Amino acid sequence: TAFSKAGRKRAWKDERAYTLIRSMHVAAVMQPWCCWFENVKNLVTLHDGRVWTAVKSMAEGAGFKIKVDLT
């Protein structure tokens, strides 16, 4: 993925990263009672945490509570 080491940690410079944002947009519009997104562990620390901060802010702004499990 755009956020993994294999994806060279390109994040927003990689078009595949926007799949996550598009999926979050659909969830925000549909407002399901539960939503599960799985991504790479690296997402939390990528670019000094700025990528995770942006993703988390979008999800919380849409009314979702965030639970992170890094196991």
SVG drawing of the C-alpha trace seen along z (x, -y; Angstrom):
<svg xmlns="http://www.w3.org/2000/svg" viewBox="-26 -17 37 26">
<polyline fill="none" stroke="black" stroke-width="0.4" points="0.0,0.0 1.0,-3.6 1.6,-3.6 3.8,-0.5 7.6,-0.1 7.0,2.0 5.1,-1.0 8.1,-3.1 6.0,-5.1 4.8,-7.5 1.6,-8.2 -0.4,-11.0 2.0,-11.0 0.7,-7.6 -2.7,-7.5 -3.6,-4.2 -3.7,-6.3 -6.9,-7.9 -8.7,-4.6 -8.7,-5.0 -10.1,-8.5 -12.8,-7.4 -13.8,-4.5 -14.0,-6.9 -16.2,-9.2 -18.6,-6.4 -18.8,-5.4 -19.4,-9.1 -22.2,-9.4 -23.8,-6.0 -23.3,-6.2 -23.2,-2.4 -23.3,-1.5 -19.9,0.1 -17.0,-0.4 -13.8,1.5 -10.7,0.3 -7.5,2.3 -4.2,0.8 -0.6,1.2 1.0,0.7 3.3,-2.0 0.3,-4.3 0.4,-5.5 4.1,-6.6 4.4,-7.5 5.8,-11.0 6.1,-11.7 2.5,-10.8 1.1,-13.4 -0.6,-10.9 -2.3,-9.2 -3.4,-12.5 -5.1,-13.4 -6.8,-10.1 -8.0,-10.1 -9.2,-13.6 -11.3,-12.8 -12.9,-9.7 -13.6,-11.6 -15.0,-14.5 -17.4,-12.1 -18.6,-11.0 -16.6,-7.7 -14.8,-6.6 -11.3,-5.2 -9.8,-2.1 -6.2,-1.2 -4.8,2.3 -1.2,2.6 -0.8,6.2"/>
</svg>
